[in-house]
Amino acid sequence: MAFPAHADFLIIGAGIHGLSTAWRLAERLRDAGQEVEGRVVVLDKSGIAAGASGIACGVVRNNYFQPAMRKLMAHSVDVWESDPKGLSYQPVGYMQISSESMRDDVGQIYAQQQAIGYESVFIEGAEASDAYMKGIFADWQAQHITSVLHEKRGGYSNQTKTMYALADKVEKLGVRILTGVTVTGFTAENGSSAISAVETDKGAITCEKVVIGAGPWARDFWDMLDLPRQISIKQPDGTMVEGVDMWRFWQLEEGVLQLPPETGNADDGSMPPVIHVDTDAPLMSTVDGSLITEDMWGIYYKPDWHFGGIQGGASPYKVETPVNEVQIDPYGPSSPEFVASDEFAHMWVSALAHCQKRYEGTMHKYHREASGGIGCFTADSFPVFDRFCENVHVIADSNHGWKMIGVGHLTADEALGESQELLEPFRFDRFEKGELHPVSNSPYPWS
Ligand SMILES: Cc1cc2nc3c(=O)[nH]c(=O)nc-3n(C[C@H](O)[C@H](O)[C@H](O)COP(=O)(O)OP(=O)(O)OC[C@H]3O[C@@H](n4cnc5c(N)ncnc54)[C@H](O)[C@@H]3O)c2cc1C
Protein backbone atom coordinates (compact mmCIF):
# COMPACT_ATOMS: atom_id res chain seq x y z
CA MET A 1 0.00 0.00 0.00
CA ALA A 2 1.33 3.48 -0.88
CA PHE A 3 2.43 5.88 1.81
CA PRO A 4 -0.61 8.11 2.48
CA ALA A 5 -0.50 11.72 1.33
CA HIS A 6 -3.44 12.73 3.53
CA ALA A 7 -5.47 11.62 6.54
CA ASP A 8 -8.42 13.48 8.03
CA PHE A 9 -7.46 12.16 11.47
CA LEU A 10 -3.77 11.49 11.98
CA ILE A 11 -3.01 9.72 15.24
CA ILE A 12 0.59 9.56 16.47
CA GLY A 13 1.44 6.59 18.70
CA ALA A 14 0.13 3.02 18.56
CA GLY A 15 -0.15 2.80 22.34
CA ILE A 16 -3.30 2.45 24.44
CA HIS A 17 -4.39 6.05 23.86
CA GLY A 18 -3.69 6.21 20.14
CA LEU A 19 -5.52 2.95 19.44
CA SER A 20 -8.40 3.79 21.79
CA THR A 21 -8.83 7.11 19.95
CA ALA A 22 -8.77 5.31 16.60
CA TRP A 23 -11.34 2.77 17.87
CA ARG A 24 -13.85 5.43 18.88
CA LEU A 25 -13.29 7.62 15.82
CA ALA A 26 -13.77 4.68 13.48
CA GLU A 27 -16.95 3.55 15.25
CA ARG A 28 -18.40 7.03 15.22
CA LEU A 29 -17.64 7.55 11.54
CA ARG A 30 -19.07 4.13 10.69
CA ASP A 31 -22.21 4.79 12.75
CA ALA A 32 -22.69 8.09 10.95
CA GLY A 33 -22.56 6.21 7.64
CA GLN A 34 -19.17 7.74 6.72
CA GLU A 35 -16.03 6.19 5.25
CA VAL A 36 -13.27 5.20 7.68
CA GLU A 37 -10.74 3.83 5.21
CA GLY A 38 -8.19 6.44 4.22
CA ARG A 39 -9.49 8.90 6.79
CA VAL A 40 -8.08 7.57 10.08
CA VAL A 41 -4.35 6.73 10.13
CA VAL A 42 -2.19 5.74 13.12
CA LEU A 43 1.58 6.28 12.86
CA ASP A 44 4.22 4.70 15.08
CA LYS A 45 7.98 4.92 14.80
CA SER A 46 8.43 1.38 16.11
CA GLY A 47 5.37 -0.81 16.34
CA ILE A 48 2.15 -1.60 18.17
CA ALA A 49 2.74 -1.53 21.95
CA ALA A 50 6.37 -0.43 21.51
CA GLY A 51 6.10 2.12 24.31
CA ALA A 52 4.82 2.13 27.87
CA SER A 53 1.64 0.30 26.87
CA GLY A 54 3.69 -2.75 25.97
CA ILE A 55 5.34 -3.03 29.38
CA ALA A 56 2.58 -1.79 31.72
CA CYS A 57 1.66 -3.96 34.67
CA GLY A 58 -1.89 -3.46 33.45
CA VAL A 59 -3.58 -2.54 36.73
CA VAL A 60 -7.00 -0.90 36.41
CA ARG A 61 -8.28 0.86 39.53
CA ASN A 62 -10.41 3.76 40.66
CA ASN A 63 -8.44 4.43 43.85
CA TYR A 64 -7.48 8.08 43.41
CA PHE A 65 -7.64 10.87 45.96
CA GLN A 66 -8.51 13.41 43.24
CA PRO A 67 -12.25 13.55 42.42
CA ALA A 68 -11.62 14.35 38.73
CA MET A 69 -9.34 11.32 38.40
CA ARG A 70 -11.94 9.05 40.02
CA LYS A 71 -14.70 10.21 37.66
CA LEU A 72 -12.43 9.68 34.67
CA MET A 73 -11.39 6.22 35.89
CA ALA A 74 -15.02 5.20 36.41
CA HIS A 75 -15.65 6.10 32.76
CA SER A 76 -12.59 4.09 31.69
CA VAL A 77 -13.67 1.06 33.74
CA ASP A 78 -16.98 1.20 31.83
CA VAL A 79 -14.97 0.95 28.60
CA TRP A 80 -12.94 -2.01 29.92
CA GLU A 81 -16.17 -3.70 31.01
CA SER A 82 -17.75 -3.14 27.58
CA ASP A 83 -15.65 -5.99 26.14
CA PRO A 84 -13.69 -7.84 28.86
CA LYS A 85 -12.87 -10.86 26.72
CA GLY A 86 -11.95 -8.90 23.64
CA LEU A 87 -9.75 -6.54 25.66
CA SER A 88 -8.16 -9.33 27.73
CA TYR A 89 -9.43 -7.64 30.88
CA GLN A 90 -9.55 -9.52 34.20
CA PRO A 91 -12.25 -7.87 36.35
CA VAL A 92 -10.92 -9.22 39.66
CA GLY A 93 -11.19 -5.98 41.65
CA TYR A 94 -8.52 -4.01 43.47
CA MET A 95 -7.55 -3.51 47.13
CA GLN A 96 -5.82 -0.52 48.72
CA ILE A 97 -4.48 -1.78 52.04
CA SER A 98 -2.91 0.95 54.18
CA SER A 99 -1.39 1.95 57.48
CA GLU A 100 -2.80 4.74 59.65
CA SER A 101 -1.33 7.79 57.86
CA MET A 102 -3.43 7.02 54.79
CA ARG A 103 -6.68 6.01 56.53
CA ASP A 104 -8.42 9.40 56.27
CA ASP A 105 -7.48 9.90 52.61
CA VAL A 106 -8.68 6.42 51.69
CA GLY A 107 -11.85 6.92 53.76
CA GLN A 108 -12.60 10.00 51.65
CA ILE A 109 -11.99 8.03 48.46
CA TYR A 110 -14.46 5.42 49.68
CA ALA A 111 -17.12 8.04 50.54
CA GLN A 112 -16.74 9.64 47.13
CA GLN A 113 -16.86 6.27 45.37
CA GLN A 114 -20.22 5.72 47.04
CA ALA A 115 -21.33 9.14 45.81
CA ILE A 116 -20.54 8.27 42.17
CA GLY A 117 -21.93 4.73 42.49
CA TYR A 118 -18.57 2.96 42.16
CA GLU A 119 -18.92 -0.27 44.14
CA SER A 120 -16.42 -0.66 46.99
CA VAL A 121 -16.18 -1.76 50.65
CA PHE A 122 -14.18 0.05 53.33
CA ILE A 123 -12.88 -1.77 56.41
CA GLU A 124 -11.39 0.21 59.30
CA GLY A 125 -9.36 -0.77 62.31
CA ALA A 126 -6.39 -3.13 62.70
CA GLU A 127 -8.36 -6.21 63.79
CA ALA A 128 -11.16 -5.81 61.27
CA SER A 129 -8.65 -5.21 58.44
CA ASP A 130 -6.63 -8.27 59.40
CA ALA A 131 -9.76 -10.43 59.62
CA TYR A 132 -10.99 -9.18 56.23
CA MET A 133 -7.68 -10.03 54.58
CA LYS A 134 -7.44 -13.42 56.31
CA GLY A 135 -10.90 -14.15 54.92
CA ILE A 136 -9.27 -14.06 51.48
CA PHE A 137 -5.77 -15.37 52.30
CA ALA A 138 -5.29 -17.33 55.54
CA ASP A 139 -1.54 -16.56 55.39
CA TRP A 140 -2.04 -12.79 55.40
CA GLN A 141 0.44 -11.22 57.86
CA ALA A 142 1.07 -7.58 56.87
CA GLN A 143 1.69 -5.31 59.86
CA HIS A 144 0.45 -1.82 60.81
CA ILE A 145 -2.60 -2.12 58.53
CA THR A 146 -5.61 -0.13 59.74
CA SER A 147 -7.75 0.18 56.63
CA VAL A 148 -8.71 -1.80 53.55
CA LEU A 149 -10.52 -0.32 50.56
CA HIS A 150 -11.83 -3.15 48.40
CA GLU A 151 -12.91 -1.93 44.97
CA LYS A 152 -15.22 -4.54 43.48
CA ARG A 153 -14.66 -3.24 39.95
CA GLY A 154 -11.31 -2.81 38.17
CA GLY A 155 -8.57 -5.43 38.11
CA TYR A 156 -5.97 -5.74 35.39
CA SER A 157 -5.51 -6.49 31.72
CA ASN A 158 -2.81 -8.28 29.78
CA GLN A 159 -1.03 -5.38 28.03
CA THR A 160 0.30 -6.80 24.75
CA LYS A 161 -2.72 -9.09 24.32
CA THR A 162 -5.00 -6.10 24.84
CA MET A 163 -2.96 -3.98 22.44
CA TYR A 164 -3.02 -6.54 19.64
CA ALA A 165 -6.74 -7.05 20.17
CA LEU A 166 -7.28 -3.29 19.94
CA ALA A 167 -5.14 -3.10 16.78
CA ASP A 168 -7.19 -5.91 15.26
CA LYS A 169 -10.43 -4.15 16.22
CA VAL A 170 -9.45 -0.85 14.61
CA GLU A 171 -8.00 -2.40 11.47
CA LYS A 172 -11.26 -4.29 10.95
CA LEU A 173 -13.03 -0.94 11.20
CA GLY A 174 -10.88 0.43 8.37
CA VAL A 175 -8.14 2.27 10.31
CA ARG A 176 -4.66 2.06 8.80
CA ILE A 177 -1.77 1.51 11.23
CA LEU A 178 1.61 2.46 9.79
CA THR A 179 4.59 1.28 11.83
CA GLY A 180 8.24 2.21 11.29
CA VAL A 181 7.32 5.84 10.53
CA THR A 182 8.91 8.50 12.73
CA VAL A 183 7.27 11.88 13.15
CA THR A 184 9.89 14.62 12.96
CA GLY A 185 7.85 17.82 13.04
CA PHE A 186 4.73 19.75 12.12
CA THR A 187 3.88 22.30 9.44
CA ALA A 188 1.44 25.07 10.22
CA GLU A 189 -0.92 26.78 7.81
CA ASN A 190 0.26 30.10 6.47
CA GLY A 191 -0.93 32.79 8.86
CA SER A 192 -2.52 30.30 11.27
CA SER A 193 -1.29 28.12 14.08
CA ALA A 194 -3.29 25.11 12.84
CA ILE A 195 -1.19 22.15 11.74
CA SER A 196 -1.69 21.34 8.07
CA ALA A 197 0.84 18.52 7.74
CA VAL A 198 2.79 16.09 9.89
CA GLU A 199 6.39 15.65 8.80
CA THR A 200 7.80 12.14 8.98
CA ASP A 201 11.00 10.39 7.93
CA LYS A 202 9.04 8.91 5.02
CA GLY A 203 7.43 12.14 3.84
CA ALA A 204 4.73 14.61 4.85
CA ILE A 205 1.08 13.72 5.44
CA THR A 206 -1.48 16.49 5.26
CA CYS A 207 -4.27 16.30 7.81
CA GLU A 208 -7.32 17.95 9.34
CA LYS A 209 -6.86 16.82 12.95
CA VAL A 210 -3.87 15.42 14.81
CA VAL A 211 -4.00 13.32 17.98
CA ILE A 212 -0.76 12.72 19.89
CA GLY A 213 -0.59 9.77 22.30
CA ALA A 214 3.17 9.53 22.71
CA GLY A 215 3.49 8.29 26.31
CA PRO A 216 7.08 8.83 27.55
CA TRP A 217 7.89 10.79 24.36
CA ALA A 218 5.39 13.54 25.33
CA ARG A 219 8.36 15.80 26.14
CA ASP A 220 9.63 15.59 22.54
CA PHE A 221 6.26 16.33 20.96
CA TRP A 222 5.82 19.26 23.33
CA ASP A 223 9.06 20.68 21.91
CA MET A 224 7.96 19.99 18.32
CA LEU A 225 4.81 22.02 19.00
CA ASP A 226 6.91 24.87 20.45
CA LEU A 227 5.17 24.63 23.81
CA PRO A 228 7.01 25.95 26.89
CA ARG A 229 9.59 23.75 28.61
CA GLN A 230 9.13 25.79 31.75
CA ILE A 231 5.80 26.98 33.10
CA SER A 232 4.34 29.19 35.86
CA ILE A 233 2.17 27.63 38.53
CA LYS A 234 -0.27 29.58 40.69
CA GLN A 235 -0.14 28.47 44.31
CA PRO A 236 -3.13 28.18 46.67
CA ASP A 237 -2.12 31.52 48.31
CA GLY A 238 -2.25 33.27 44.92
CA THR A 239 1.51 33.66 44.42
CA MET A 240 3.09 32.42 41.19
CA VAL A 241 6.03 30.03 41.07
CA GLU A 242 7.91 30.68 37.83
CA GLY A 243 10.21 28.49 35.77
CA VAL A 244 8.91 25.05 36.78
CA ASP A 245 9.93 22.23 34.42
CA MET A 246 6.86 21.05 32.53
CA TRP A 247 8.14 17.47 32.41
CA ARG A 248 10.05 15.09 34.67
CA PHE A 249 10.82 11.40 34.39
CA TRP A 250 10.32 8.66 36.95
CA GLN A 251 11.59 5.13 36.70
CA LEU A 252 8.99 2.42 37.34
CA GLU A 253 10.39 -0.74 38.78
CA GLU A 254 8.47 -3.94 38.29
CA GLY A 255 9.26 -7.62 38.35
CA VAL A 256 7.98 -11.18 38.32
CA LEU A 257 8.34 -13.96 40.87
CA GLN A 258 8.43 -17.13 38.83
CA LEU A 259 6.04 -19.25 40.83
CA PRO A 260 3.03 -20.90 39.24
CA PRO A 261 0.51 -18.03 39.06
CA GLU A 262 -2.01 -20.21 40.98
CA THR A 263 0.28 -19.80 44.00
CA GLY A 264 -1.23 -16.33 44.33
CA ASN A 265 -4.85 -17.45 44.23
CA ALA A 266 -7.29 -16.74 47.03
CA ASP A 267 -8.00 -19.60 49.45
CA ASP A 268 -11.25 -20.42 47.63
CA GLY A 269 -9.23 -21.00 44.43
CA SER A 270 -10.38 -17.81 42.70
CA MET A 271 -8.18 -15.13 41.17
CA PRO A 272 -7.79 -12.54 43.93
CA PRO A 273 -8.11 -8.77 43.56
CA VAL A 274 -4.95 -6.82 42.70
CA ILE A 275 -3.26 -6.20 46.05
CA HIS A 276 -1.73 -2.81 46.81
CA VAL A 277 -0.16 -2.30 50.25
CA ASP A 278 1.25 0.94 51.67
CA THR A 279 2.58 0.69 55.20
CA ASP A 280 5.04 2.17 57.66
CA ALA A 281 5.79 -1.23 59.23
CA PRO A 282 9.56 -1.95 59.32
CA LEU A 283 10.44 -4.01 56.26
CA MET A 284 12.83 -6.90 56.93
CA SER A 285 14.75 -8.88 54.32
CA THR A 286 13.33 -12.28 53.43
CA VAL A 287 16.91 -13.27 52.54
CA ASP A 288 18.81 -12.54 55.75
CA GLY A 289 16.40 -10.85 58.16
CA SER A 290 18.19 -7.46 57.95
CA LEU A 291 16.24 -4.20 58.07
CA ILE A 292 15.48 -2.85 54.57
CA THR A 293 13.57 0.27 55.62
CA GLU A 294 11.69 1.88 58.48
CA ASP A 295 10.18 4.50 56.15
CA MET A 296 6.79 4.21 54.50
CA TRP A 297 6.92 1.69 51.63
CA GLY A 298 4.44 0.39 49.11
CA ILE A 299 4.02 -2.50 46.69
CA TYR A 300 1.38 -3.96 44.37
CA TYR A 301 1.07 -7.46 42.99
CA LYS A 302 -1.18 -10.01 41.33
CA PRO A 303 -0.94 -13.54 40.02
CA ASP A 304 -0.58 -13.06 36.29
CA TRP A 305 -0.84 -15.86 33.69
CA HIS A 306 0.35 -13.50 30.95
CA PHE A 307 3.61 -12.70 32.78
CA GLY A 308 3.77 -16.29 34.08
CA GLY A 309 4.08 -15.67 37.80
CA ILE A 310 3.40 -13.17 40.56
CA GLN A 311 3.87 -9.78 38.93
CA GLY A 312 4.01 -6.32 40.46
CA GLY A 313 6.05 -3.32 41.46
CA ALA A 314 6.89 -0.74 44.08
CA SER A 315 7.12 3.05 44.38
CA PRO A 316 9.01 4.56 41.46
CA TYR A 317 12.11 6.72 41.83
CA LYS A 318 12.76 10.09 40.27
CA VAL A 319 15.22 10.25 37.38
CA GLU A 320 17.71 12.95 38.40
CA THR A 321 19.21 13.55 34.91
CA PRO A 322 18.17 17.04 33.67
CA VAL A 323 14.88 16.52 31.90
CA ASN A 324 16.06 17.49 28.40
CA GLU A 325 18.99 15.09 28.60
CA VAL A 326 17.01 11.98 29.55
CA GLN A 327 17.50 9.28 26.90
CA ILE A 328 14.09 7.71 26.26
CA ASP A 329 15.36 5.37 23.53
CA PRO A 330 15.97 2.50 23.57
CA TYR A 331 12.85 2.21 25.69
CA GLY A 332 11.87 -0.09 28.56
CA PRO A 333 13.77 -3.33 29.15
CA SER A 334 16.03 -2.51 26.17
CA SER A 335 17.36 0.57 27.98
CA PRO A 336 20.88 0.12 29.35
CA GLU A 337 20.08 2.75 32.01
CA PHE A 338 16.48 2.40 33.20
CA VAL A 339 15.68 -1.14 34.30
CA ALA A 340 14.61 -2.64 37.63
CA SER A 341 17.56 -2.92 40.03
CA ASP A 342 18.73 -5.68 42.39
CA GLU A 343 17.67 -3.48 45.32
CA PHE A 344 14.18 -3.37 43.90
CA ALA A 345 14.05 -7.17 43.58
CA HIS A 346 15.19 -7.63 47.19
CA MET A 347 12.75 -5.03 48.52
CA TRP A 348 9.77 -6.22 46.49
CA VAL A 349 10.13 -9.93 47.27
CA SER A 350 10.73 -9.12 50.96
CA ALA A 351 7.60 -6.97 50.92
CA LEU A 352 5.60 -9.83 49.38
CA ALA A 353 6.86 -12.06 52.21
CA HIS A 354 5.90 -9.36 54.71
CA CYS A 355 2.34 -9.50 53.38
CA GLN A 356 1.87 -13.24 52.84
CA LYS A 357 3.71 -16.16 54.40
CA ARG A 358 3.63 -18.14 51.13
CA TYR A 359 6.25 -15.76 49.68
CA GLU A 360 8.81 -16.15 52.48
CA GLY A 361 12.18 -17.39 51.21
CA THR A 362 11.23 -17.09 47.52
CA MET A 363 13.97 -14.65 46.47
CA HIS A 364 15.58 -17.32 44.27
CA LYS A 365 12.39 -17.41 42.22
CA TYR A 366 12.73 -13.77 41.18
CA HIS A 367 12.94 -13.55 37.40
CA ARG A 368 16.21 -11.78 36.57
CA GLU A 369 15.26 -10.50 33.14
CA ALA A 370 15.28 -6.68 32.66
CA SER A 371 11.89 -5.09 33.26
CA GLY A 372 10.30 -1.72 34.01
CA GLY A 373 10.71 1.57 32.19
CA ILE A 374 10.44 5.33 32.53
CA GLY A 375 7.32 7.46 32.55
CA CYS A 376 7.04 11.14 31.62
CA PHE A 377 5.19 13.09 34.32
CA THR A 378 3.82 16.64 34.15
CA ALA A 379 4.65 19.44 36.59
CA ASP A 380 1.90 18.34 39.01
CA SER A 381 2.03 14.63 38.11
CA PHE A 382 -1.50 14.67 36.65
CA PRO A 383 -2.41 14.35 32.99
CA VAL A 384 -2.71 17.11 30.43
CA PHE A 385 -5.49 16.43 27.92
CA ASP A 386 -5.88 19.47 25.75
CA ARG A 387 -6.01 20.97 22.28
CA PHE A 388 -3.10 23.03 20.99
CA CYS A 389 -2.42 24.84 17.69
CA GLU A 390 -6.21 24.70 17.05
CA ASN A 391 -6.29 21.13 15.72
CA VAL A 392 -3.79 19.08 17.76
CA HIS A 393 -5.18 17.00 20.61
CA VAL A 394 -2.48 16.00 23.09
CA ILE A 395 -2.96 13.02 25.41
CA ALA A 396 -0.15 13.38 27.93
CA ASP A 397 -1.28 10.99 30.65
CA SER A 398 1.59 11.61 33.11
CA ASN A 399 2.05 7.86 33.25
CA HIS A 400 -1.39 7.22 34.79
CA GLY A 401 -2.58 5.83 31.61
CA TRP A 402 -2.97 2.13 30.95
CA LYS A 403 -6.14 2.03 32.97
CA MET A 404 -7.42 5.17 31.18
CA ILE A 405 -8.60 3.41 28.05
CA GLY A 406 -11.60 5.77 27.97
CA VAL A 407 -9.47 8.88 27.43
CA GLY A 408 -8.94 7.99 23.77
CA HIS A 409 -12.71 7.74 23.37
CA LEU A 410 -13.25 11.14 24.96
CA THR A 411 -10.46 12.64 22.84
CA ALA A 412 -12.04 11.20 19.70
CA ASP A 413 -15.29 12.92 20.66
CA GLU A 414 -13.36 16.18 21.13
CA ALA A 415 -11.67 15.73 17.75
CA LEU A 416 -15.21 15.48 16.34
CA GLY A 417 -15.97 18.84 17.92
CA GLU A 418 -17.67 17.78 21.17
CA SER A 419 -16.00 19.17 24.27
CA GLN A 420 -15.88 16.59 27.11
CA GLU A 421 -16.59 17.63 30.69
CA LEU A 422 -14.56 14.72 32.10
CA LEU A 423 -11.43 16.11 30.43
CA GLU A 424 -11.94 19.73 31.56
CA PRO A 425 -10.00 19.40 34.87
CA PHE A 426 -6.95 18.29 32.87
CA ARG A 427 -6.44 21.32 30.67
CA PHE A 428 -3.00 22.92 30.46
CA ASP A 429 -4.19 26.31 31.76
CA ARG A 430 -4.88 24.79 35.20
CA PHE A 431 -1.25 25.57 36.09
CA GLU A 432 -1.48 29.31 35.53
CA LYS A 433 -5.01 29.45 36.96
CA GLY A 434 -3.94 27.52 40.06
CA GLU A 435 -6.73 24.98 39.52
CA LEU A 436 -4.62 22.09 40.73
CA HIS A 437 -5.70 18.66 41.89
CA PRO A 438 -5.58 17.88 45.63
CA VAL A 439 -2.54 15.96 46.84
CA SER A 440 -2.77 12.80 48.99
CA ASN A 441 -0.49 11.22 51.61
CA SER A 442 0.34 8.27 49.35
CA PRO A 443 4.04 7.57 48.69
CA TYR A 444 3.32 7.41 44.94
CA PRO A 445 3.41 10.36 42.52
CA TRP A 446 0.28 8.95 40.89
CA SER A 447 -2.31 8.59 43.70
C1 LIG B 1 6.70 -0.22 33.92
C2 LIG B 1 5.39 0.48 33.78
C3 LIG B 1 4.25 -0.06 34.37
C4 LIG B 1 3.02 0.58 34.25
N1 LIG B 1 1.92 0.03 34.83
C5 LIG B 1 0.71 0.62 34.71
C6 LIG B 1 -0.43 0.04 35.29
O1 LIG B 1 -0.37 -1.02 35.90
N2 LIG B 1 -1.61 0.69 35.15
C7 LIG B 1 -1.70 1.88 34.50
O2 LIG B 1 -2.79 2.44 34.43
N3 LIG B 1 -0.64 2.46 33.90
C8 LIG B 1 0.58 1.85 34.00
N4 LIG B 1 1.68 2.42 33.42
C9 LIG B 1 1.52 3.66 32.64
C10 LIG B 1 1.02 3.34 31.23
O3 LIG B 1 1.75 2.26 30.71
C11 LIG B 1 1.17 4.54 30.32
O4 LIG B 1 0.63 5.67 30.96
C12 LIG B 1 0.43 4.33 28.99
O5 LIG B 1 0.71 3.05 28.48
C13 LIG B 1 0.82 5.39 27.98
O6 LIG B 1 0.14 5.08 26.79
P1 LIG B 1 0.37 5.97 25.49
O7 LIG B 1 -0.52 5.41 24.46
O8 LIG B 1 0.26 7.41 25.82
O9 LIG B 1 1.93 5.78 25.15
P2 LIG B 1 2.83 4.55 24.70
O10 LIG B 1 2.22 3.25 24.97
O11 LIG B 1 4.18 4.81 25.26
O12 LIG B 1 2.86 4.71 23.14
C14 LIG B 1 3.51 5.80 22.53
C15 LIG B 1 3.95 5.38 21.13
O13 LIG B 1 4.44 6.53 20.47
C16 LIG B 1 5.45 6.10 19.58
N5 LIG B 1 6.30 7.25 19.24
C17 LIG B 1 7.11 7.95 20.06
N6 LIG B 1 7.73 8.91 19.38
C18 LIG B 1 7.31 8.82 18.10
C19 LIG B 1 7.61 9.56 16.91
N7 LIG B 1 8.47 10.58 16.88
N8 LIG B 1 6.97 9.20 15.77
C20 LIG B 1 6.09 8.17 15.75
N9 LIG B 1 5.79 7.44 16.85
C21 LIG B 1 6.39 7.77 18.02
C22 LIG B 1 6.20 5.03 20.38
O14 LIG B 1 6.90 4.15 19.52
C23 LIG B 1 5.08 4.35 21.15
O15 LIG B 1 4.65 3.15 20.54
C24 LIG B 1 2.93 1.80 33.53
C25 LIG B 1 4.07 2.35 32.93
C26 LIG B 1 5.29 1.70 33.03
C27 LIG B 1 6.49 2.30 32.37
The ligand as an SDF file (V2000), in Angstrom:
LIG
                    3D

 53 58  0  0  0  0  0  0  0  0999 V2000
    6.6990   -0.2220   33.9220 C   0  0  0  0  0  0  0  0  0  0  0  0
    5.3880    0.4760   33.7780 C   0  0  0  0  0  0  0  0  0  0  0  0
    4.2490   -0.0630   34.3670 C   0  0  0  0  0  0  0  0  0  0  0  0
    3.0230    0.5830   34.2530 C   0  0  0  0  0  0  0  0  0  0  0  0
    1.9200    0.0260   34.8300 N   0  0  0  0  0  0  0  0  0  0  0  0
    0.7130    0.6250   34.7080 C   0  0  0  0  0  0  0  0  0  0  0  0
   -0.4340    0.0410   35.2920 C   0  0  0  0  0  0  0  0  0  0  0  0
   -0.3740   -1.0180   35.9050 O   0  0  0  0  0  0  0  0  0  0  0  0
   -1.6130    0.6920   35.1510 N   0  0  0  0  0  0  0  0  0  0  0  0
   -1.7050    1.8830   34.5030 C   0  0  0  0  0  0  0  0  0  0  0  0
   -2.7930    2.4370   34.4340 O   0  0  0  0  0  0  0  0  0  0  0  0
   -0.6370    2.4610   33.9010 N   0  0  0  0  0  0  0  0  0  0  0  0
    0.5800    1.8530   33.9990 C   0  0  0  0  0  0  0  0  0  0  0  0
    1.6800    2.4200   33.4250 N   0  0  0  0  0  0  0  0  0  0  0  0
    1.5160    3.6590   32.6400 C   0  0  0  0  0  0  0  0  0  0  0  0
    1.0240    3.3390   31.2320 C   0  0  0  0  0  0  0  0  0  0  0  0
    1.7510    2.2560   30.7100 O   0  0  0  0  0  0  0  0  0  0  0  0
    1.1700    4.5440   30.3220 C   0  0  0  0  0  0  0  0  0  0  0  0
    0.6270    5.6710   30.9570 O   0  0  0  0  0  0  0  0  0  0  0  0
    0.4330    4.3290   28.9920 C   0  0  0  0  0  0  0  0  0  0  0  0
    0.7120    3.0470   28.4830 O   0  0  0  0  0  0  0  0  0  0  0  0
    0.8180    5.3920   27.9810 C   0  0  0  0  0  0  0  0  0  0  0  0
    0.1440    5.0850   26.7870 O   0  0  0  0  0  0  0  0  0  0  0  0
    0.3750    5.9660   25.4880 P   0  0  0  0  0  0  0  0  0  0  0  0
   -0.5240    5.4100   24.4640 O   0  0  0  0  0  0  0  0  0  0  0  0
    0.2640    7.4150   25.8190 O   0  0  0  0  0  0  0  0  0  0  0  0
    1.9270    5.7810   25.1470 O   0  0  0  0  0  0  0  0  0  0  0  0
    2.8300    4.5490   24.7020 P   0  0  0  0  0  0  0  0  0  0  0  0
    2.2240    3.2490   24.9670 O   0  0  0  0  0  0  0  0  0  0  0  0
    4.1800    4.8140   25.2550 O   0  0  0  0  0  0  0  0  0  0  0  0
    2.8620    4.7110   23.1360 O   0  0  0  0  0  0  0  0  0  0  0  0
    3.5130    5.8010   22.5290 C   0  0  0  0  0  0  0  0  0  0  0  0
    3.9500    5.3790   21.1330 C   0  0  0  0  0  0  0  0  0  0  0  0
    4.4440    6.5280   20.4680 O   0  0  0  0  0  0  0  0  0  0  0  0
    5.4540    6.1020   19.5850 C   0  0  0  0  0  0  0  0  0  0  0  0
    6.2980    7.2510   19.2390 N   0  0  0  0  0  0  0  0  0  0  0  0
    7.1080    7.9530   20.0610 C   0  0  0  0  0  0  0  0  0  0  0  0
    7.7320    8.9120   19.3820 N   0  0  0  0  0  0  0  0  0  0  0  0
    7.3070    8.8230   18.0950 C   0  0  0  0  0  0  0  0  0  0  0  0
    7.6110    9.5550   16.9080 C   0  0  0  0  0  0  0  0  0  0  0  0
    8.4740   10.5830   16.8820 N   0  0  0  0  0  0  0  0  0  0  0  0
    6.9750    9.1990   15.7730 N   0  0  0  0  0  0  0  0  0  0  0  0
    6.0890    8.1680   15.7500 C   0  0  0  0  0  0  0  0  0  0  0  0
    5.7860    7.4390   16.8460 N   0  0  0  0  0  0  0  0  0  0  0  0
    6.3860    7.7750   18.0150 C   0  0  0  0  0  0  0  0  0  0  0  0
    6.2030    5.0330   20.3810 C   0  0  0  0  0  0  0  0  0  0  0  0
    6.9030    4.1460   19.5200 O   0  0  0  0  0  0  0  0  0  0  0  0
    5.0840    4.3460   21.1510 C   0  0  0  0  0  0  0  0  0  0  0  0
    4.6490    3.1460   20.5360 O   0  0  0  0  0  0  0  0  0  0  0  0
    2.9350    1.8050   33.5350 C   0  0  0  0  0  0  0  0  0  0  0  0
    4.0750    2.3520   32.9330 C   0  0  0  0  0  0  0  0  0  0  0  0
    5.2950    1.6960   33.0340 C   0  0  0  0  0  0  0  0  0  0  0  0
    6.4920    2.3040   32.3660 C   0  0  0  0  0  0  0  0  0  0  0  0
  1  2  1  0
  2  3  1  0
  2 52  2  0
  3  4  2  0
  4  5  1  0
  4 50  1  0
  5  6  2  0
  6  7  1  0
  6 13  1  0
  7  8  2  0
  7  9  1  0
  9 10  1  0
 10 11  2  0
 10 12  1  0
 12 13  2  0
 13 14  1  0
 14 15  1  0
 14 50  1  0
 15 16  1  0
 16 17  1  0
 16 18  1  0
 18 19  1  0
 18 20  1  0
 20 21  1  0
 20 22  1  0
 22 23  1  0
 23 24  1  0
 24 25  2  0
 24 26  1  0
 24 27  1  0
 27 28  1  0
 28 29  2  0
 28 30  1  0
 28 31  1  0
 31 32  1  0
 32 33  1  0
 33 34  1  0
 33 48  1  0
 34 35  1  0
 35 36  1  0
 35 46  1  0
 36 37  1  0
 36 45  1  0
 37 38  2  0
 38 39  1  0
 39 40  1  0
 39 45  2  0
 40 41  1  0
 40 42  2  0
 42 43  1  0
 43 44  2  0
 44 45  1  0
 46 47  1  0
 46 48  1  0
 48 49  1  0
 50 51  2  0
 51 52  1  0
 52 53  1  0
M  END
$$$$
